[in-house]
């Protein structure tokens, strides 16, 4: 159902692709779950590629997320997420970030998407 043309209008997917991110905000103990719309997946992957190219693991970067306006072929306005690294954690901060990130991997792997 994720093949192009499988939706009722025959121009998209009946089941959309999604990316789920866990975000830890300053001062919070538990992360927020952010589900990226299909229109923002490309931007996320490009950001991940930049981090990978710089040899920075995703969990070691403080990331700023914004929104950029866009319109589809029918003129409907929507927003696309933007991503930028604000700082890279090093030393003990990086070790804590890695350990914290590792705690949630099993949670996400076992989380059903409806």
C-alpha positions as CSV (number, residue, x, y, z in Angstrom):
1,X,0.0,0.0,0.0
2,X,3.0,2.3,-0.1
3,X,3.4,2.1,-3.9
4,X,2.9,5.3,-5.8
5,X,-0.6,5.4,-7.3
6,X,-2.1,3.2,-4.6
7,X,-4.2,6.0,-3.1
8,X,-7.8,6.8,-4.2
9,X,-6.6,9.8,-6.3
10,X,-4.0,7.5,-8.0
11,X,-1.2,10.1,-7.4
12,X,0.2,9.1,-4.1
13,X,0.5,6.3,-1.5
14,X,-2.4,4.7,0.4
15,X,0.0,4.3,3.4
16,X,2.4,7.2,3.9
17,X,6.0,6.9,4.8
18,X,6.9,8.3,8.2
19,X,10.0,8.9,10.3
20,X,9.7,9.0,14.1
21,X,12.2,11.1,16.1
22,X,12.6,11.2,19.9
23,X,13.5,14.8,20.9
24,X,14.9,15.7,24.3
25,X,14.2,19.4,25.1
26,X,16.4,21.3,27.6
27,X,15.2,20.8,31.1
28,X,13.0,17.7,30.3
29,X,13.5,14.2,31.5
30,X,11.5,12.4,28.9
31,X,11.7,12.9,25.2
32,X,8.9,14.0,22.9
33,X,7.9,11.8,20.0
34,X,7.8,13.7,16.7
35,X,6.5,12.0,13.6
36,X,7.7,13.6,10.4
37,X,5.3,13.9,7.5
38,X,6.4,12.5,4.2
39,X,7.2,16.0,2.9
40,X,9.9,16.4,5.6
41,X,11.7,13.0,5.3
42,X,14.0,14.2,2.5
43,X,15.2,17.2,4.7
44,X,15.8,14.8,7.6
45,X,17.8,12.4,5.5
46,X,19.9,15.3,4.1
47,X,20.6,16.5,7.6
48,X,21.5,13.0,8.7
49,X,23.9,12.8,5.7
50,X,25.6,16.0,6.7
51,X,26.0,14.7,10.2
52,X,27.4,11.5,8.9
53,X,29.8,13.3,6.6
54,X,31.0,15.3,9.5
55,X,31.4,12.1,11.6
56,X,28.8,13.3,14.1
57,X,26.3,10.7,15.4
58,X,22.7,12.0,15.4
59,X,22.6,11.6,19.2
60,X,25.6,13.8,19.7
61,X,24.2,16.9,17.9
62,X,21.9,19.5,19.5
63,X,19.5,20.1,16.6
64,X,17.4,23.0,15.8
65,X,14.1,22.2,14.0
66,X,12.2,24.8,12.1
67,X,9.5,25.0,9.5
68,X,9.7,26.3,5.9
69,X,6.5,27.1,3.9
70,X,5.7,25.2,0.8
71,X,2.8,24.5,-1.6
72,X,1.7,21.4,-3.4
73,X,0.7,21.1,-7.0
74,X,-2.9,22.0,-6.1
75,X,-1.8,25.2,-4.4
76,X,-2.4,23.9,-0.8
77,X,0.1,25.4,1.7
78,X,2.0,23.2,4.1
79,X,5.3,23.3,6.0
80,X,8.5,21.3,5.6
81,X,10.7,20.7,8.6
82,X,14.2,22.1,8.5
83,X,17.1,20.9,10.5
84,X,20.4,22.5,11.7
85,X,23.1,21.4,14.1
86,X,23.5,24.0,16.9
87,X,26.3,22.3,18.7
88,X,28.0,18.9,18.9
89,X,28.4,17.2,22.3
90,X,31.9,16.0,23.2
91,X,33.4,14.0,26.1
92,X,31.2,13.3,29.0
93,X,28.2,15.1,27.4
94,X,28.5,12.8,24.3
95,X,28.8,9.7,26.5
96,X,25.6,10.7,28.4
97,X,23.8,11.5,25.1
98,X,24.7,8.1,23.7
99,X,23.6,6.2,26.8
100,X,20.3,8.1,26.9
101,X,19.7,7.5,23.3
102,X,20.4,3.7,23.6
103,X,17.7,3.4,26.3
104,X,15.0,4.3,23.9
105,X,16.0,2.2,20.9
106,X,14.1,-0.9,22.1
107,X,11.0,1.3,22.9
108,X,10.9,2.6,19.3
109,X,11.5,-0.8,17.7
110,X,8.5,-2.2,19.5
111,X,6.2,0.7,18.9
112,X,3.4,0.0,16.4
113,X,2.5,2.7,13.9
114,X,-1.2,3.0,13.1
